[in-house]
Amino acid sequence: MPRIDDRRLIAAIERITPVLIIVISTEGRIVHFSPGCEQASGYRAEEAMGRLFWELLVPPEEVAAMRAEFERLVAENLEKHEYEGTLQGKDGSRKWIVWHGAVVSGLNGDSSERFVVGTGIDRTARKEIERDLRSSRERYAELMNSVDGIVWEADATSFCFHYVSSQAERILGYPVERWLREPNFWANHIYPPDRDKTVDYCLNATRALKSHQFEYRMVAANGRTIWLRDLVTVVAKDGKPEVLRGIMIDISERKKLEEERQHLLEEAHEAVALRNDFLSIASHELRTPITPLRLQISAILRLIRSESLAEVPREHLLRLSEIAERQLSRLTRLVDNLLDVSRITSGRLKLAYEEVDLASLVREVVERFQPEIDASQVRVEFHANAHPVGCWDHLRIEQIVVNLLTNALKYGAGRPVHITVDEQEGQALLTVTDEGIGIPMEQQKKIFDRFGRAVSSRQFAGMGLGLFIISQIVQAHQGKVEVKSEPGKGATFIVKLPKAMENREMVAA
């Protein structure tokens, strides 16, 4: 029989088989490149010869793993080795190859020189089938298990829905057909303030092939705003996003609880800050009249104990006593204010009604306050345009006048204070106006709160209780108190008291 040329036989086999056959030096350079390799990669044998295998045919992200396997094959002189990886063609296309390799010697006649002989089988089609089957199983599991939210699938580029579960209509009120039929349904129904940032976030994460979750609001069919948490999986093909799958969970109730908790937390922090500020101010305010009171009493005691008391002018003793009396009155008012806040908070502020002439009461308070008015060097003008008489608590109405007058003297910047009593539509009107620093609009509601202040306690003394007590007393009389002011233009406080009350047994809330 004629002898068969082995080389020609091998060449013929290589031409007719789809198997890739490659020979590589131990340094990784290609020394043989079969027609199957040419067909799979798009490179001609002349282009591949002498090139490093992993630089020519392996995607950049797999080079490190491929080199490590190759170096282990050579180092251990393996006679049989299997490796699966991606072959990247000349045109950038990719194929999944199962390689079988072995280290052999003497292919070039030199028994000391070793080579790696490899054969490869294209398993791309099988890999794609496996991927599709796995994707189908995952999709089925997600759809079956995610029953307490809106399960969905959409195109990764257009965000058009392929599938939406029936929960969508229950949660947002739109029929499933609208989700599937209307272009841009998702983006168009996102709550407008959330729309741009929500779409941008999802788009960027999709481009990066990153699964993601985020929270946003959608507008329901009935106009309500629904908070959703969206958990999204990005399915990619050939390194590009293809499909998005996710589940939207209604978290509106959780958000409501979070907002309430945050509001309560802020209120608690504010209450603690107010308490600390109040304790600091109260200690200072209570100490302020005590110090001069102690000094005056000490001075009087020294005079009494001395042998020359008879020589002390009566006017001097009277002046010391008046100063002590003023400080004692101030201290009494501070303590009374604290007690009133306690009574108001606990609902124990009861009113003792009697017939009161408001104009006469205000005149008496102004006259009694004359020493403090003189000390502050402020001109106080009182005008009674009417003499309204109502059934009120004399002591509490007097307290309103005292607190308003005290504030006017404190914040009036030394300018005149105007007090007016009038009557209008069955109501008594008390107006107190100063020409001082004024109150910013954003502070005008706060000043009637407990410990509310329009200015820092470092600038003006006081515990921030006077206007709060006024507002509570006025409310207890079924009246109203309001302020009109602009910064730098003074402030006007107007108290309106009904002359006849519906329920005289009322207790302040």
C-alpha positions as CSV (number, residue, x, y, z in Angstrom):
1,M,0.0,0.0,0.0
2,P,1.2,3.6,-0.7
3,R,2.6,5.5,2.3
4,I,0.3,8.4,3.5
5,D,2.0,11.7,4.1
6,D,1.2,12.7,7.7
7,R,1.5,16.4,7.1
8,R,-0.9,16.3,4.2
9,L,-3.3,14.2,6.2
10,I,-3.2,16.7,9.1
11,A,-3.7,19.6,6.7
12,A,-6.7,17.8,5.1
13,I,-8.3,17.1,8.5
14,E,-7.8,20.7,9.6
15,R,-9.6,21.9,6.4
16,I,-12.7,19.8,6.9
17,T,-13.2,19.9,10.6
18,P,-14.8,22.9,12.5
19,V,-12.4,22.1,15.4
20,L,-9.9,24.9,16.2
21,I,-6.3,23.6,16.3
22,I,-3.6,25.8,17.6
23,V,0.1,25.4,18.7
24,I,1.6,27.9,21.1
25,S,5.2,28.3,22.3
26,T,5.8,28.1,26.1
27,E,6.1,31.9,25.9
28,G,2.5,32.1,24.6
29,R,3.3,32.9,20.9
30,I,1.3,31.3,18.2
31,V,3.3,28.9,15.9
32,H,0.4,27.1,14.2
33,F,-3.0,28.4,13.4
34,S,-5.5,26.1,11.7
35,P,-8.2,27.0,9.2
36,G,-10.7,26.4,11.9
37,C,-9.0,29.1,14.0
38,E,-9.0,31.4,10.9
39,Q,-12.7,30.9,10.4
40,A,-13.6,31.5,14.1
41,S,-11.4,34.5,14.6
42,G,-11.3,36.2,11.2
43,Y,-7.5,36.4,11.3
44,R,-5.4,34.7,8.6
45,A,-2.6,32.4,9.7
46,E,0.0,34.9,8.6
47,E,-1.5,37.6,10.8
48,A,-1.6,35.3,13.9
49,M,1.9,33.7,13.6
50,G,4.2,35.0,16.3
51,R,1.6,36.9,18.2
52,L,0.8,36.4,21.8
53,F,-2.3,34.3,22.1
54,W,-4.0,36.3,24.8
55,E,-3.2,39.7,23.2
56,L,-4.7,38.6,19.9
57,L,-7.7,36.4,20.8
58,V,-8.7,37.0,24.4
59,P,-10.9,39.9,25.6
60,P,-9.1,42.3,27.9
61,E,-11.2,41.4,31.0
62,E,-10.2,37.7,30.6
63,V,-6.5,38.1,29.9
64,A,-5.3,37.7,33.5
65,A,-7.3,34.5,34.1
66,M,-6.2,33.1,30.7
67,R,-2.6,33.8,31.3
68,A,-2.7,32.2,34.8
69,E,-4.2,29.0,33.3
70,F,-1.6,28.9,30.5
71,E,1.3,29.4,32.9
72,R,0.0,26.7,35.2
73,L,-0.4,24.3,32.2
74,V,3.3,24.9,31.2
75,A,4.7,24.9,34.7
76,E,3.0,21.6,35.6
77,N,3.7,20.1,32.1
78,L,0.1,18.9,31.9
79,E,-0.7,16.3,29.3
80,K,-4.5,17.1,29.5
81,H,-6.2,20.3,30.5
82,E,-9.6,21.9,29.8
83,Y,-10.4,25.6,29.9
84,E,-13.5,27.5,28.9
85,G,-13.3,31.1,27.8
86,T,-14.1,33.8,25.3
87,L,-12.5,34.1,21.9
88,Q,-12.6,37.6,20.6
89,G,-12.5,37.9,16.8
90,K,-10.9,40.4,14.5
91,D,-14.2,42.2,14.1
92,G,-14.8,42.4,17.8
93,S,-17.3,39.5,17.9
94,R,-17.1,37.0,20.7
95,K,-17.4,33.2,20.8
96,W,-17.5,30.9,23.7
97,I,-14.8,28.2,23.3
98,V,-14.1,25.0,25.2
99,W,-10.3,24.4,24.9
100,H,-8.4,21.1,25.5
101,G,-4.7,21.5,25.7
102,A,-1.5,19.5,26.4
103,V,2.2,20.2,26.7
104,V,4.2,18.2,24.1
105,S,7.9,18.1,23.1
106,G,9.8,17.6,19.9
107,L,7.3,18.9,17.4
108,N,10.2,20.7,15.6
109,G,12.6,17.8,16.0
110,D,14.2,19.1,19.1
111,S,13.0,17.0,22.0
112,S,14.1,19.6,24.5
113,E,11.7,22.2,23.2
114,R,8.1,22.1,24.5
115,F,4.9,23.5,22.9
116,V,1.3,23.7,23.9
117,V,-1.1,22.0,21.5
118,G,-4.7,23.0,21.9
119,T,-8.0,22.2,20.3
120,G,-11.1,24.3,20.7
121,I,-14.8,23.7,20.1
122,D,-17.2,26.6,19.6
123,R,-19.9,26.3,22.3
124,T,-21.5,29.8,21.7
125,A,-24.9,28.5,20.7
126,R,-25.1,26.1,23.7
127,K,-24.0,28.9,26.0
128,E,-26.7,31.2,24.7
129,I,-29.3,28.5,25.2
130,E,-28.1,27.9,28.7
131,R,-28.3,31.6,29.4
132,D,-31.8,31.9,28.0
133,L,-33.0,28.9,30.0
134,R,-31.5,30.3,33.2
135,S,-33.0,33.7,32.4
136,S,-36.4,32.1,31.9
137,R,-36.2,30.2,35.2
138,E,-35.2,33.4,37.1
139,R,-38.1,35.3,35.4
140,Y,-40.5,32.6,36.4
141,A,-39.3,32.6,40.0
142,E,-39.5,36.4,40.3
143,L,-43.0,36.6,38.8
144,M,-44.3,33.8,41.1
145,N,-42.7,34.9,44.3
146,S,-43.1,38.7,44.1
147,V,-46.9,38.8,44.7
148,D,-47.1,41.8,47.1
149,G,-45.9,44.4,44.6
150,I,-45.9,45.3,40.9
151,V,-43.8,42.8,39.1
152,W,-42.6,44.1,35.7
153,E,-40.3,43.6,32.7
154,A,-39.3,46.4,30.3
155,D,-37.0,47.1,27.4
156,A,-33.7,48.5,28.8
157,T,-33.5,51.2,26.1
158,S,-37.0,52.5,25.7
159,F,-38.4,51.5,29.2
160,C,-41.5,50.2,27.4
161,F,-43.1,47.4,29.4
162,H,-43.2,43.8,28.2
163,Y,-45.1,42.6,31.3
164,V,-46.8,44.1,34.3
165,S,-48.5,42.1,37.0
166,S,-52.1,42.7,38.0
167,Q,-51.1,44.4,41.2
168,A,-50.4,47.5,39.2
169,E,-54.1,48.3,38.9
170,R,-54.7,47.6,42.6
171,I,-51.9,49.9,43.8
172,L,-52.0,52.7,41.2
173,G,-55.4,52.3,39.6
174,Y,-54.3,52.1,35.9
175,P,-55.3,49.1,33.8
176,V,-52.4,46.8,32.9
177,E,-53.2,47.5,29.2
178,R,-52.2,51.1,29.6
179,W,-48.8,50.2,31.1
180,L,-48.2,47.9,28.1
181,R,-49.7,50.1,25.3
182,E,-48.7,53.7,26.2
183,P,-45.1,54.8,25.3
184,N,-43.2,56.3,28.2
185,F,-46.0,55.3,30.6
186,W,-43.6,55.0,33.6
187,A,-41.8,58.3,33.2
188,N,-45.1,60.2,32.4
189,H,-46.7,59.0,35.6
190,I,-43.8,59.7,38.0
191,Y,-44.6,62.6,40.4
192,P,-43.2,65.7,38.5
193,P,-40.7,66.9,41.2
194,D,-39.2,63.3,41.2
195,R,-39.3,62.7,37.5
196,D,-35.9,63.9,36.1
197,K,-33.7,62.5,38.9
198,T,-35.6,59.2,39.0
199,V,-35.3,58.6,35.2
200,D,-31.7,59.7,35.1
201,Y,-30.7,57.5,38.0
202,C,-32.3,54.4,36.4
203,L,-30.9,55.2,33.0
204,N,-27.3,55.6,34.3
205,A,-27.5,52.4,36.4
206,T,-28.8,50.5,33.4
207,R,-26.0,51.8,31.1
208,A,-23.5,50.6,33.7
209,L,-25.2,47.2,33.8
210,K,-25.8,47.7,37.6
211,S,-28.8,46.2,39.4
212,H,-30.3,49.0,41.5
213,Q,-33.0,50.0,43.8
214,F,-34.5,53.5,44.5
215,E,-37.5,55.2,45.9
216,Y,-39.8,57.7,44.2
217,R,-43.4,58.8,43.9
218,M,-45.9,58.1,41.2
219,V,-49.3,59.7,40.6
220,A,-52.2,57.3,40.9
221,A,-55.3,57.3,38.7
222,N,-57.2,59.0,41.5
223,G,-54.6,61.8,41.8
224,R,-53.0,60.5,45.0
225,T,-49.3,60.4,45.3
226,I,-47.9,56.9,46.0
227,W,-44.4,56.2,47.3
228,L,-42.7,53.2,45.6
229,R,-39.5,51.3,46.2
230,D,-38.3,49.9,42.9
231,L,-35.9,46.9,42.8
232,V,-34.4,46.6,39.3
233,T,-32.3,43.8,37.7
234,V,-30.4,44.7,34.5
235,V,-30.2,41.8,32.0
236,A,-27.4,42.4,29.5
237,K,-26.5,40.8,26.2
238,D,-23.1,41.1,24.5
239,G,-22.1,43.7,27.1
240,K,-25.1,45.8,26.5
241,P,-28.3,46.2,28.6
242,E,-31.2,44.4,27.0
243,V,-34.0,43.9,29.5
244,L,-35.0,45.4,32.9
245,R,-36.9,43.3,35.4
246,G,-38.2,44.6,38.7
247,I,-40.8,44.9,41.4
248,M,-42.4,48.1,42.7
249,I,-43.4,47.9,46.4
250,D,-45.8,50.4,47.9
251,I,-44.0,52.1,50.8
252,S,-46.5,55.0,51.3
253,E,-47.4,53.9,54.8
254,R,-43.7,53.5,55.8
255,K,-42.9,57.0,54.4
256,K,-45.8,58.4,56.4
257,L,-44.5,56.8,59.6
258,E,-41.0,58.0,58.8
259,E,-42.2,61.6,58.3
260,E,-44.2,61.5,61.6
261,R,-41.2,60.0,63.4
262,Q,-38.9,62.7,62.0
263,H,-41.4,65.4,62.9
264,L,-41.7,64.0,66.5
265,L,-37.9,63.8,66.7
266,E,-37.5,67.4,65.6
267,E,-40.1,68.5,68.1
268,A,-38.3,66.6,70.8
269,H,-35.0,68.2,69.9
270,E,-36.6,71.6,69.8
271,A,-38.3,70.9,73.2
272,V,-35.0,69.9,74.8
273,A,-33.3,73.0,73.3
274,L,-36.1,75.2,74.6
275,R,-36.0,73.6,78.0
276,N,-32.2,74.1,78.3
277,D,-32.5,77.7,77.0
278,F,-35.4,78.3,79.4
279,L,-33.6,76.9,82.4
280,S,-30.6,79.1,81.6
281,I,-32.8,82.2,81.1
282,A,-35.0,81.5,84.1
283,S,-32.1,81.2,86.5
284,H,-30.7,84.5,85.2
285,E,-34.0,86.3,85.3
286,L,-34.8,85.1,88.9
287,R,-31.3,86.1,90.0
288,T,-31.5,89.6,88.4
289,P,-34.1,91.1,90.9
290,I,-32.8,89.1,93.8
291,T,-29.3,90.7,93.7
292,P,-30.4,94.3,94.0
293,L,-33.1,93.3,96.5
294,R,-30.5,91.7,98.7
295,L,-28.4,94.8,98.4
296,Q,-31.2,97.2,99.4
297,I,-32.3,95.0,102.3
298,S,-28.7,94.8,103.5
299,A,-28.4,98.5,103.3
300,I,-31.6,99.0,105.3
301,L,-30.4,96.4,107.9
302,R,-27.1,98.2,108.3
303,L,-28.8,101.5,109.0
304,I,-31.2,99.9,111.5
305,R,-28.3,98.3,113.4
306,S,-26.2,101.4,113.4
307,E,-26.5,103.9,116.2
308,S,-27.1,106.8,113.8
309,L,-30.4,105.6,112.3
310,A,-32.1,108.7,113.6
311,E,-29.7,110.8,111.6
312,V,-30.5,109.1,108.3
313,P,-32.9,111.2,106.1
314,R,-36.4,109.7,105.8
315,E,-36.1,110.2,102.0
316,H,-33.1,107.9,101.8
317,L,-34.9,105.1,103.7
318,L,-37.9,105.6,101.5
319,R,-35.9,105.4,98.3
320,L,-34.1,102.2,99.5
321,S,-37.5,100.6,100.4
322,E,-39.1,101.6,97.0
323,I,-36.2,100.0,95.1
324,A,-36.6,96.9,97.2
325,E,-40.3,96.9,96.6
326,R,-39.9,97.2,92.8
327,Q,-37.4,94.3,92.7
328,L,-39.8,92.3,94.9
329,S,-42.6,93.1,92.5
330,R,-40.5,92.0,89.5
331,L,-39.6,88.7,91.2
332,T,-43.3,88.1,92.1
333,R,-44.3,88.6,88.4
334,L,-41.6,86.2,87.3
335,V,-42.8,83.5,89.7
336,D,-46.4,84.2,88.8
337,N,-45.6,83.8,85.1
338,L,-44.0,80.4,85.9
339,L,-47.0,79.3,87.9
340,D,-49.4,80.5,85.1
341,V,-47.6,78.4,82.5
342,S,-47.9,75.4,84.8
343,R,-51.6,76.1,85.2
344,I,-52.2,76.6,81.5
345,T,-50.3,73.5,80.5
346,S,-52.2,71.3,83.0
347,G,-55.6,73.0,82.2
348,R,-56.0,74.5,85.7
349,L,-56.2,78.2,84.7
350,K,-59.7,79.1,85.9
351,L,-61.2,82.6,85.4
352,A,-63.0,84.5,88.2
353,Y,-65.5,86.7,86.3
354,E,-66.7,90.1,87.4
355,E,-67.7,93.3,85.8
356,V,-64.6,95.2,84.6
357,D,-64.2,98.7,83.1
358,L,-61.3,98.2,80.7
359,A,-60.3,101.9,80.4
360,S,-60.2,102.3,84.2
361,L,-58.2,99.2,84.6
362,V,-55.6,100.3,82.1
363,R,-55.3,103.7,83.6
364,E,-54.7,102.1,87.1
365,V,-52.0,99.9,85.6
366,V,-50.2,102.8,83.9
367,E,-50.3,104.9,87.1
368,R,-49.0,102.0,89.2
369,F,-46.2,101.4,86.6
370,Q,-45.1,105.0,86.7
371,P,-41.9,104.4,88.7
372,E,-40.7,101.9,86.1
373,I,-41.8,104.1,83.3
374,D,-39.8,107.0,84.8
375,A,-36.8,104.7,85.3
376,S,-36.9,103.7,81.6
377,Q,-37.3,107.4,80.6
378,V,-40.1,106.5,78.2
379,R,-43.2,108.6,77.5
380,V,-46.4,106.5,77.8
381,E,-49.5,108.0,76.2
382,F,-52.9,106.6,77.2
383,H,-56.1,107.4,75.3
384,A,-59.6,106.0,76.2
385,N,-61.8,106.5,73.1
386,A,-64.5,104.5,74.9
387,H,-65.2,102.8,78.2
388,P,-66.1,99.2,77.4
389,V,-67.4,97.2,80.3
390,G,-67.3,93.4,80.1
391,C,-67.6,90.4,82.3
392,W,-63.9,89.3,82.6
393,D,-61.4,88.1,85.1
394,H,-60.0,91.4,86.5
395,L,-56.7,89.9,87.6
396,R,-56.0,88.2,84.2
397,I,-57.0,91.3,82.2
398,E,-54.6,93.3,84.3
399,Q,-51.9,90.7,83.6
400,I,-52.5,91.2,79.9
401,V,-52.0,95.0,80.2
402,V,-48.9,94.6,82.4
403,N,-47.2,92.1,80.1
404,L,-47.9,94.3,77.0
405,L,-46.7,97.4,78.7
406,T,-43.6,95.6,80.0
407,N,-42.8,94.4,76.5
408,A,-43.3,97.9,75.0
409,L,-40.9,99.4,77.5
410,K,-38.3,96.7,76.9
411,Y,-38.4,96.7,73.1
412,G,-39.5,100.2,72.4
413,A,-35.9,101.6,72.1
414,G,-36.7,104.5,74.5
415,R,-39.3,105.9,72.2
416,P,-43.0,106.7,73.2
417,V,-45.5,104.0,73.9
418,H,-49.1,104.5,72.9
419,I,-52.0,102.7,74.7
420,T,-55.5,103.0,73.4
421,V,-58.8,101.5,74.6
422,D,-61.8,101.4,72.2
423,E,-65.0,99.6,71.5
424,Q,-66.2,98.0,68.2
425,E,-69.1,95.7,67.3
426,G,-69.6,94.4,70.8
427,Q,-65.9,94.0,71.5
428,A,-63.5,95.8,73.7
429,L,-60.2,96.7,71.9
430,L,-56.9,97.2,73.7
431,T,-54.0,98.5,71.5
432,V,-50.4,98.9,72.7
433,T,-48.0,100.4,70.2
434,D,-44.2,101.0,70.5
435,E,-41.8,102.6,68.1
436,G,-39.0,100.2,68.7
437,I,-37.1,97.4,66.9
438,G,-40.2,95.7,65.4
439,I,-40.7,92.0,64.7
440,P,-39.9,90.1,61.4
441,M,-42.8,88.5,59.7
442,E,-41.4,85.0,60.1
443,Q,-41.2,85.5,63.9
444,Q,-44.7,86.9,64.4
445,K,-46.4,83.6,64.9
446,K,-43.7,82.1,67.1
447,I,-43.8,84.9,69.7
448,F,-47.1,83.6,71.0
449,D,-45.6,80.1,71.6
450,R,-44.3,79.0,75.0
451,F,-40.7,80.4,75.3
452,G,-41.1,82.0,72.0
453,R,-38.8,85.0,71.3
454,A,-38.3,87.3,68.3
455,V,-34.8,88.2,69.5
456,S,-32.0,86.5,71.2
457,S,-32.0,86.3,75.0
458,R,-28.5,87.7,74.9
459,Q,-29.9,91.0,73.5
460,F,-33.0,91.3,75.7
461,A,-33.8,89.7,79.0
462,G,-36.9,87.7,79.6
463,M,-38.1,84.1,79.6
464,G,-40.4,84.3,76.5
465,L,-43.5,83.6,78.6
466,G,-45.4,87.0,78.6
467,L,-47.0,86.8,75.1
468,F,-47.7,83.1,75.5
469,I,-49.6,83.8,78.7
470,I,-51.4,86.8,77.1
471,S,-52.6,84.6,74.2
472,Q,-53.9,81.9,76.5
473,I,-55.7,84.4,78.7
474,V,-57.3,86.0,75.7
475,Q,-58.4,82.6,74.3
476,A,-59.9,81.7,77.6
477,H,-62.0,84.9,77.3
478,Q,-63.0,83.8,73.8
479,G,-61.0,86.8,72.3
480,K,-58.2,87.3,69.9
481,V,-54.7,88.8,70.0
482,E,-52.7,89.8,66.9
483,V,-49.6,91.7,66.1
484,K,-48.8,94.1,63.3
485,S,-45.1,95.0,62.8
486,E,-42.2,95.6,60.5
487,P,-38.5,95.4,61.5
488,G,-37.3,98.8,62.6
489,K,-40.9,100.3,62.6
490,G,-42.1,99.2,66.0
491,A,-45.0,96.8,66.9
492,T,-48.7,97.1,67.6
493,F,-50.5,94.5,69.7
494,I,-54.3,94.4,69.4
495,V,-56.4,92.5,72.0
496,K,-60.0,91.9,71.2
497,L,-62.3,90.8,74.0
498,P,-66.0,90.0,73.6
499,K,-68.1,91.9,76.2
500,A,-70.4,89.0,76.6
501,M,-69.1,85.4,76.7
502,E,-71.0,82.2,75.7
503,N,-69.6,80.0,78.5
504,R,-68.4,81.7,81.7
505,E,-67.4,78.4,83.3
506,M,-64.7,78.0,80.7
507,V,-61.2,76.8,81.7
508,A,-58.2,77.7,79.6
509,A,-56.9,74.8,77.5
